[in-house]
Amino acid sequence: MEMLNSSWNAVGADGGTAMRRPLRLWPGLLAVASGAALLGLSLAYLTVLRDGVQSGQARRVAVALQAQALQRCTALRSVRLREACRLQPPPAVGDRSMPFPPP
């Protein structure tokens, strides 16, 4: 019995919790790391989503500009003017120098 008491005291007066503390630290670190990973993945998803929306908007604007240009060129009376109109480069997406819709 004396030997058991001496080995028990060798562990420490706190019952050996000093050796178990690092094990209690891991769940907290795991929670922080998983939270940081979740935050990073959410930010990456939102960035991809925002870029996709912007790309879709730019595509819709380009299609609308092309449709307006085609309609404007088709409305011209002379075949020569229609062909010359269709050969012109399309306006830039942000260019507002052209009247919309054309007169």
TIMARDREN-867616 format. One record per atom (N, C-alpha, C): residue number from 1; x, y, z; atom name; chain. Coordinates in pm, whole numbers, plus 50000, padded with zeros to 5 digits. Layout:
<nodes>
NODE    n      x      y      z  atom  chain
NODE  NUM      X      Y      Z    CA      A
...
</nodes>
This chain:
<nodes>
NODE    n      x      y      z  atom  chain
NODE    1  50082  49882  50000     N      A
NODE    1  50000  50000  50000    CA      A
NODE    1  50087  50125  50000     C      A
NODE    2  50198  50117  50073     N      A
NODE    2  50289  50230  50078    CA      A
NODE    2  50347  50258  49940     C      A
NODE    3  50375  50156  49863     N      A
NODE    3  50431  50173  49730    CA      A
NODE    3  50328  50239  49637     C      A
NODE    4  50203  50204  49652     N      A
NODE    4  50098  50264  49571    CA      A
NODE    4  50084  50412  49602     C      A
NODE    5  50092  50448  49727     N      A
NODE    5  50082  50589  49766    CA      A
NODE    5  50201  50668  49715     C      A
NODE    6  50321  50610  49717     N      A
NODE    6  50437  50683  49669    CA      A
NODE    6  50431  50702  49517     C      A
NODE    7  50381  50601  49445     N      A
NODE    7  50370  50619  49302    CA      A
NODE    7  50257  50716  49268     C      A
NODE    8  50154  50720  49348     N      A
NODE    8  50045  50815  49328    CA      A
NODE    8  50094  50957  49349     C      A
NODE    9  50178  50978  49446     N      A
NODE    9  50233  51111  49472    CA      A
NODE    9  50332  51152  49364     C      A
NODE   10  50394  51054  49300     N      A
NODE   10  50489  51086  49194    CA      A
NODE   10  50417  51143  49072     C      A
NODE   11  50292  51108  49054     N      A
NODE   11  50214  51159  48941    CA      A
NODE   11  50193  51309  48958     C      A
NODE   12  50169  51349  49080     N      A
NODE   12  50150  51492  49106    CA      A
NODE   12  50036  51513  49203     C      A
NODE   13  50040  51622  49270     N      A
NODE   13  49938  51650  49370    CA      A
NODE   13  49804  51681  49303     C      A
NODE   14  49807  51726  49176     N      A
NODE   14  49682  51760  49108    CA      A
NODE   14  49617  51638  49041     C      A
NODE   15  49672  51521  49062     N      A
NODE   15  49614  51401  49007    CA      A
NODE   15  49657  51373  48865     C      A
NODE   16  49760  51439  48818     N      A
NODE   16  49811  51412  48685    CA      A
NODE   16  49744  51494  48575     C      A
NODE   17  49674  51599  48612     N      A
NODE   17  49606  51678  48510    CA      A
NODE   17  49705  51758  48425     C      A
NODE   18  49825  51778  48478     N      A
NODE   18  49925  51851  48400    CA      A
NODE   18  49963  51772  48275     C      A
NODE   19  49957  51641  48284     N      A
NODE   19  49990  51559  48168    CA      A
NODE   19  49872  51550  48073     C      A
NODE   20  49750  51572  48121     N      A
NODE   20  49632  51560  48037    CA      A
NODE   20  49589  51691  47974     C      A
NODE   21  49645  51801  48011     N      A
NODE   21  49604  51930  47956    CA      A
NODE   21  49624  51942  47805     C      A
NODE   22  49735  51895  47749     N      A
NODE   22  49747  51904  47604    CA      A
NODE   22  49638  51828  47530     C      A
NODE   23  49589  51721  47587     N      A
NODE   23  49481  51646  47525    CA      A
NODE   23  49351  51726  47527     C      A
NODE   24  49332  51809  47627     N      A
NODE   24  49212  51892  47634    CA      A
NODE   24  49221  52011  47539     C      A
NODE   25  49339  52043  47496     N      A
NODE   25  49360  52156  47407    CA      A
NODE   25  49321  52122  47264     C      A
NODE   26  49334  51997  47223     N      A
NODE   26  49308  51958  47085    CA      A
NODE   26  49165  51985  47038     C      A
NODE   27  49062  51958  47115     N      A
NODE   27  48927  51989  47064    CA      A
NODE   27  48907  52137  47035     C      A
NODE   28  48964  52223  47118     N      A
NODE   28  48953  52366  47093    CA      A
NODE   28  49027  52408  46967     C      A
NODE   29  49148  52354  46950     N      A
NODE   29  49224  52385  46829    CA      A
NODE   29  49154  52331  46705     C      A
NODE   30  49097  52214  46717     N      A
NODE   30  49024  52156  46605    CA      A
NODE   30  48902  52241  46569     C      A
NODE   31  48832  52292  46668     N      A
NODE   31  48716  52377  46643    CA      A
NODE   31  48759  52507  46575     C      A
NODE   32  48868  52568  46620     N      A
NODE   32  48916  52692  46560    CA      A
NODE   32  48963  52667  46416     C      A
NODE   33  49036  52559  46394     N      A
NODE   33  49085  52528  46260    CA      A
NODE   33  48970  52498  46164     C      A
NODE   34  48871  52423  46210     N      A
NODE   34  48758  52392  46121    CA      A
NODE   34  48675  52518  46095     C      A
NODE   35  48664  52605  46193     N      A
NODE   35  48593  52732  46170    CA      A
NODE   35  48666  52819  46070     C      A
NODE   36  48798  52825  46079     N      A
NODE   36  48877  52904  45983    CA      A
NODE   36  48866  52844  45843     C      A
NODE   37  48869  52712  45834     N      A
NODE   37  48855  52647  45703    CA      A
NODE   37  48717  52673  45644     C      A
NODE   38  48614  52667  45726     N      A
NODE   38  48478  52695  45679    CA      A
NODE   38  48464  52839  45632     C      A
NODE   39  48524  52932  45705     N      A
NODE   39  48521  53072  45665    CA      A
NODE   39  48594  53093  45533     C      A
NODE   40  48710  53031  45517     N      A
NODE   40  48785  53043  45392    CA      A
NODE   40  48710  52985  45274     C      A
NODE   41  48649  52869  45292     N      A
NODE   41  48571  52809  45183    CA      A
NODE   41  48449  52894  45148     C      A
NODE   42  48386  52953  45248     N      A
NODE   42  48271  53039  45222    CA      A
NODE   42  48312  53163  45143     C      A
NODE   43  48425  53222  45179     N      A
NODE   43  48473  53339  45105    CA      A
NODE   43  48509  53303  44961     C      A
NODE   44  48570  53188  44942     N      A
NODE   44  48604  53144  44807    CA      A
NODE   44  48478  53121  44724     C      A
NODE   45  48377  53061  44784     N      A
NODE   45  48250  53036  44715    CA      A
NODE   45  48184  53168  44676     C      A
NODE   46  48182  53264  44767     N      A
NODE   46  48121  53394  44737    CA      A
NODE   46  48196  53467  44626     C      A
NODE   47  48327  53454  44623     N      A
NODE   47  48406  53517  44517    CA      A
NODE   47  48373  53456  44381     C      A
NODE   48  48365  53325  44374     N      A
NODE   48  48331  53257  44249    CA      A
NODE   48  48189  53294  44207     C      A
NODE   49  48098  53300  44302     N      A
NODE   49  47959  53335  44272    CA      A
NODE   49  47950  53478  44218     C      A
NODE   50  48020  53572  44282     N      A
NODE   50  48018  53712  44237    CA      A
NODE   50  48076  53726  44096     C      A
NODE   51  48186  53656  44070     N      A
NODE   51  48247  53661  43937    CA      A
NODE   51  48153  53603  43831     C      A
NODE   52  48081  53499  43864     N      A
NODE   52  47986  53441  43772    CA      A
NODE   52  47871  53535  43741     C      A
NODE   53  47822  53605  43843     N      A
NODE   53  47714  53701  43822    CA      A
NODE   53  47761  53816  43734     C      A
NODE   54  47881  53867  43760     N      A
NODE   54  47934  53975  43678    CA      A
NODE   54  47954  53931  43533     C      A
NODE   55  48002  53810  43514     N      A
NODE   55  48020  53757  43379    CA      A
NODE   55  47886  53745  43307     C      A
NODE   56  47786  53698  43377     N      A
NODE   56  47653  53686  43318    CA      A
NODE   56  47594  53821  43280     C      A
NODE   57  47614  53920  43366     N      A
NODE   57  47565  54054  43334    CA      A
NODE   57  47635  54112  43212     C      A
NODE   58  47766  54094  43204     N      A
NODE   58  47840  54145  43089    CA      A
NODE   58  47795  54075  42961     C      A
NODE   59  47768  53946  42969     N      A
NODE   59  47721  53872  42852    CA      A
NODE   59  47583  53921  42808     C      A
NODE   60  47493  53946  42904     N      A
NODE   60  47360  53996  42868    CA      A
NODE   60  47367  54133  42804     C      A
NODE   61  47454  54220  42856     N      A
NODE   61  47470  54354  42797    CA      A
NODE   61  47525  54343  42655     C      A
NODE   62  47623  54254  42635     N      A
NODE   62  47681  54237  42501    CA      A
NODE   62  47577  54185  42403     C      A
NODE   63  47495  54092  42445     N      A
NODE   63  47391  54039  42357    CA      A
NODE   63  47288  54147  42325     C      A
NODE   64  47253  54228  42424     N      A
NODE   64  47156  54336  42400    CA      A
NODE   64  47213  54439  42303     C      A
NODE   65  47341  54474  42319     N      A
NODE   65  47404  54569  42227    CA      A
NODE   65  47409  54513  42085     C      A
NODE   66  47438  54386  42074     N      A
NODE   66  47443  54324  41941    CA      A
NODE   66  47305  54322  41877     C      A
NODE   67  47202  54294  41956     N      A
NODE   67  47067  54292  41902    CA      A
NODE   67  47024  54432  41858     C      A
NODE   68  47060  54534  41936     N      A
NODE   68  47028  54671  41897    CA      A
NODE   68  47100  54710  41769     C      A
NODE   69  47226  54673  41758     N      A
NODE   69  47302  54706  41637    CA      A
NODE   69  47243  54636  41515     C      A
NODE   70  47204  54511  41532     N      A
NODE   70  47144  54438  41420    CA      A
NODE   70  47012  54501  41378     C      A
NODE   71  46933  54540  41476     N      A
NODE   71  46805  54604  41446    CA      A
NODE   71  46827  54738  41376     C      A
NODE   72  46925  54814  41422     N      A
NODE   72  46955  54943  41361    CA      A
NODE   72  47002  54924  41216     C      A
NODE   73  47088  54827  41194     N      A
NODE   73  47139  54803  41058    CA      A
NODE   73  47030  54750  40966     C      A
NODE   74  46943  54667  41019     N      A
NODE   74  46836  54611  40938    CA      A
NODE   74  46733  54718  40898     C      A
NODE   75  46719  54822  40981     N      A
NODE   75  46620  54927  40954    CA      A
NODE   75  46665  55023  40844     C      A
NODE   76  46790  55018  40804     N      A
NODE   76  46837  55108  40698    CA      A
NODE   76  46777  55069  40564     C      A
NODE   77  46751  55168  40478     N      A
NODE   77  46681  55142  40352    CA      A
NODE   77  46772  55086  40244     C      A
NODE   78  46890  55135  40236     N      A
NODE   78  46979  55094  40129    CA      A
NODE   78  47054  54966  40168     C      A
NODE   79  47069  54875  40073     N      A
NODE   79  47143  54751  40097    CA      A
NODE   79  47289  54783  40126     C      A
NODE   80  47340  54880  40055     N      A
NODE   80  47479  54921  40075    CA      A
NODE   80  47503  54973  40216     C      A
NODE   81  47412  55056  40264     N      A
NODE   81  47423  55110  40401    CA      A
NODE   81  47409  54999  40505     C      A
NODE   82  47320  54903  40479     N      A
NODE   82  47305  54791  40574    CA      A
NODE   82  47433  54710  40585     C      A
NODE   83  47495  54681  40470     N      A
NODE   83  47620  54604  40473    CA      A
NODE   83  47732  54682  40540     C      A
NODE   84  47739  54812  40512     N      A
NODE   84  47842  54895  40576    CA      A
NODE   84  47818  54903  40727     C      A
NODE   85  47693  54910  40765     N      A
NODE   85  47659  54916  40908    CA      A
NODE   85  47698  54787  40979     C      A
NODE   86  47675  54673  40917     N      A
NODE   86  47708  54544  40979    CA      A
NODE   86  47858  54521  40988     C      A
NODE   87  47936  54586  40904     N      A
NODE   87  48081  54569  40908    CA      A
NODE   87  48148  54655  41016     C      A
NODE   88  48073  54749  41070     N      A
NODE   88  48129  54834  41177    CA      A
NODE   88  48150  54751  41302     C      A
NODE   89  48256  54781  41378     N      A
NODE   89  48277  54707  41504    CA      A
NODE   89  48170  54745  41606     C      A
NODE   90  48133  54651  41690     N      A
NODE   90  48031  54681  41790    CA      A
NODE   90  48086  54779  41894     C      A
NODE   91  48000  54858  41956     N      A
NODE   91  48046  54951  42059    CA      A
NODE   91  48091  54874  42183     C      A
NODE   92  48173  54938  42261     N      A
NODE   92  48218  54876  42386    CA      A
NODE   92  48100  54864  42481     C      A
NODE   93  48112  54774  42576     N      A
NODE   93  48001  54748  42668    CA      A
NODE   93  47966  54873  42748     C      A
NODE   94  48063  54949  42792     N      A
NODE   94  48036  55067  42874    CA      A
NODE   94  48021  55195  42794     C      A
NODE   95  48025  55188  42662     N      A
NODE   95  48021  55307  42578    CA      A
NODE   95  47877  55357  42566     C      A
NODE   96  47855  55480  42609     N      A
NODE   96  47721  55539  42602    CA      A
NODE   96  47716  55655  42502     C      A
NODE   97  47813  55661  42412     N      A
NODE   97  47814  55769  42315    CA      A
NODE   97  47710  55747  42205     C      A
NODE   98  47670  55620  42185     N      A
NODE   98  47567  55591  42087    CA      A
NODE   98  47431  55612  42150     C      A
NODE   99  47336  55669  42076     N      A
NODE   99  47202  55683  42135    CA      A
NODE   99  47135  55547  42147     C      A
NODE  100  47071  55524  42258     N      A
NODE  100  46998  55398  42281    CA      A
NODE  100  46853  55428  42305     C      A
NODE  101  46762  55378  42235     N      A
NODE  101  46772  55311  42106    CA      A
NODE  101  46800  55413  41996     C      A
NODE  102  46852  55368  41884     N      A
NODE  102  46881  55460  41776    CA      A
NODE  102  46754  55524  41721     C      A
NODE  103  46764  55647  41674     N      A
NODE  103  46644  55717  41624    CA      A
NODE  103  46593  55656  41496     C      A
</nodes>
